Amino acid sequence: MDELIRLRLDVSYNGTDFSGWAAQPTRRTVAGVLVETLDLVLGAGTATGLTVAGRTDAGVHATGQVCHLDLPADVWREHEGRLLRRLARLLPTDVRVRAMTEVPADFDARFSATFRRYEYRVTDAPFGAEPLRRHEVLAWPKPLDLAALNAAAGGLVGEHDFAAYCRRKENATTLREVTRLDWRRDPDGILVATVQADAFCQAMVRSLVGAMLVAGDGRRPVEWPGSLLTQQVRSSEVTVAPARGLTLVAVGYPADPADYARRADLTRRLRVPIEG
């Protein structure tokens, strides 16, 4: 059997015209485009085992997505000096592979991760979103209070059962630890929520944002988003914020590569599916 080399890929994409990350036979997806392009450059089936840190939904963007794949060692040695530029020429302009790095065989983009960090962008400008930013910024119809948004966010930080904010999957836990959740208003007036956790269940980030926004515009008390954490099933009162405002900006891994396998084993024991 040929020796395999594991590669870490750092990937960015504009999710507007993608039906999410995961390959689907009849839809345009990020994974599908990547595999098609790798097959074109290297030969069909040469790159195997494409695995992503967070399977983003349709319309969600990424500036810090991470995935891994395996290549035969001789193929990697032949192409490593020029593969990144060849991909840049052949990939569509709404997805970029920014870096390809050789990593230990026990690196797992999904299970070795220690955190995922997202940002969600909203404008409450009376004229809506700037046209050039309409695919990455949600226009909110009411004025938003930064202090109220941060007060609402404070009740969601920590380890909780986020069942009220998740689309439950069979045999999958909804227990998550949110290590950072805060809002800022940038100089251009855009409000940005930063959400970081060890992992997220499906639709969790956009559900959290949806709950905080109605507290930020005064329609709900700031305590309301946190009060939903007592529920054991998804709350019908929470509206999922649109995908276009959400961007995966970073995925963290152990500083010491020797810890990749230990982290992956711990994650597998704690959780079943991890979603972005």
Rosetta blueprint (number, residue, H / E / L):
1 M L
2 D L
3 E L
4 L E
5 I E
6 R E
7 L E
8 R E
9 L E
10 D E
11 V E
12 S E
13 Y E
14 N L
15 G H
16 T H
17 D H
18 F L
19 S L
20 G L
21 W L
22 A L
23 A L
24 Q E
25 P L
26 T L
27 R E
28 R L
29 T L
30 V H
31 A H
32 G H
33 V H
34 L H
35 V H
36 E H
37 T H
38 L H
39 D H
40 L H
41 V H
42 L H
43 G L
44 A L
45 G L
46 T L
47 A L
48 T E
49 G E
50 L E
51 T E
52 V E
53 A L
54 G L
55 R L
56 T L
57 D L
58 A L
59 G L
60 V L
61 H E
62 A E
63 T E
64 G E
65 Q E
66 V E
67 C E
68 H E
69 L E
70 D E
71 L E
72 P E
73 A H
74 D H
75 V H
76 W H
77 R H
78 E H
79 H H
80 E L
81 G L
82 R L
83 L H
84 L H
85 R H
86 R H
87 L H
88 A H
89 R H
90 L H
91 L L
92 P L
93 T L
94 D L
95 V E
96 R E
97 V E
98 R E
99 A E
100 M E
101 T E
102 E E
103 V E
104 P L
105 A L
106 D L
107 F L
108 D L
109 A L
110 R L
111 F L
112 S L
113 A L
114 T L
115 F E
116 R E
117 R E
118 Y E
119 E E
120 Y E
121 R E
122 V E
123 T E
124 D L
125 A L
126 P L
127 F L
128 G L
129 A L
130 E L
131 P H
132 L H
133 R H
134 R L
135 H L
136 E L
137 V L
138 L E
139 A E
140 W L
141 P L
142 K L
143 P L
144 L L
145 D L
146 L H
147 A H
148 A H
149 L H
150 N H
151 A H
152 A H
153 A H
154 G H
155 G L
156 L L
157 V L
158 G E
159 E E
160 H E
161 D E
162 F L
163 A H
164 A H
165 Y H
166 C L
167 R L
168 R L
169 K L
170 E L
171 N L
172 A L
173 T L
174 T L
175 L E
176 R E
177 E E
178 V E
179 T E
180 R E
181 L E
182 D E
183 W E
184 R E
185 R E
186 D L
187 P L
188 D L
189 G L
190 I L
191 L E
192 V E
193 A E
194 T E
195 V E
196 Q E
197 A E
198 D L
199 A L
200 F E
201 C L
202 Q L
203 A L
204 M H
205 V H
206 R H
207 S H
208 L H
209 V H
210 G H
211 A H
212 M H
213 L H
214 V H
215 A H
216 G H
217 D L
218 G L
219 R L
220 R L
221 P L
222 V L
223 E L
224 W H
225 P H
226 G H
227 S H
228 L H
229 L H
230 T H
231 Q L
232 Q L
233 V L
234 R L
235 S L
236 S L
237 E L
238 V L
239 T L
240 V L
241 A L
242 P L
243 A H
244 R H
245 G H
246 L E
247 T E
248 L E
249 V E
250 A E
251 V E
252 G E
253 Y L
254 P L
255 A L
256 D L
257 P H
258 A H
259 D H
260 Y H
261 A H
262 R H
263 R H
264 A H
265 D H
266 L H
267 T H
268 R H
269 R H
270 L H
271 R L
272 V L
273 P L
274 I L
275 E E
276 G L
